[in-house]
Amino acid sequence: MSFDLIIRNARLHRRNTLVDIAVTNGKFARIASDISESATREIDAVGRLVSPPFIDAHVHLDAVLTVGQPRYNTSGTLLEGIQIWSERKPSLTREDVKQRVLEEVRWEVAQGTLHIRSHVDVCDPALTALRALLEVREEVRDICDIQLVAFPQDGILSFPNGRELMRKAMELGCDIVGGIPHYEWTRDMGVEDVHYAFALAKEFNRDIDCHCDETDDPHSRFTEVMAADTIEQGWQGRVTASHCTAMHSYDNAYAFKLMRLLARAGMHVIANPFDNVVLQGRFDTYPKRRGITRVKELLAAGVNVALGHDSIMDPWFPLGRGDMLAAAQLALFLCHMSGYDEINDVLDLITTNAAKTLRISDRYGIDEDKPADFLVLDAPTAFEALRLLPARLHVFKQGREVASTIPARSNVKRQGDDEGGEVTYRIE
Ligand SMILES: [Zn+2]
């Protein structure tokens, strides 16, 4: 018997011994310590880490690569970002959106991200970006799986016909219902924003992922409303609160009550380290808050946490190149997860935890009979991957290589040594 592909001497996360991984017909056929059969193609991983693909659980594809259009964000704030986006929105066209998104998806795939959950702003009577993204979702299926969230950037109740636009977005084929309760004009409207998202989710039998409490205001308390609705509506496991930056600023007594409630509701939380640290704390003098939600404490409380890139060269965050490993590294710094085990565990935030959030665990992971989606990193462990942000040497989707990278090599020459010596950034 012969296989299509064998990755030899692969190191799997949290497994000490090396394995061979055989792939046939786009699926993992066998994972064993020494596979004697041959394959059409063989790659020797030489002890490198082979990981399930990375997942970007929260991004705004409709806005990617628009930085500077029509102007740069000079204050760097969330509110100026929303203002600039509202100026850019009228010039959105199907071609403009598709061209930018197709390019950005290539960036993410090249770096090992094969699943993306994207919010798409539906506060546009023409729903131009949504229609374009629905086409992109189908067109990129060979390299990336995309989920689309109907996202009311300017509010469901605070924007003209907000409810109707949300409903229309679901009718057109959005996968997930969104919301933005903290941005509505009043507390009561915010509560109604959440209730409406749940009503729509029940009507269309969809999951929910709301931007929730994305502010430093410790009085912004809509995540608790989401949790209560989740329990009352029986939507456990299907609901995600994104950002939750206000949790950073809650007093501890309330924060721990809320975390227990989130665990009971089986809710997922998504943190977005780049945007959270750049956009929050803007009204502070010193000390300045980091803004990111309590990732470490949520995990300890039994809440599933995943990460998103959120913005890539857009009005809110001018930098970035769509690298989820870099997002994970930043979360590690910001959330004080630098203990040895914590560093290794951070990889879960962009892999298995995110798969639970996107509810794709049944077809995700390096297990026999699952789709052969994986990447080979130029590092031996998760710890080293998070330290080095190494090249993603090979990226496979359903057994087909969809991306490859040749790692950079550095050389240092001492005086009188014309050949020099390679720098590996490793202690052997
Ligand atoms: Zn967002």
Residues whose N, C-alpha, C, O or C-beta is under 5 A from the ligand:
A	BS01	ZN	D310
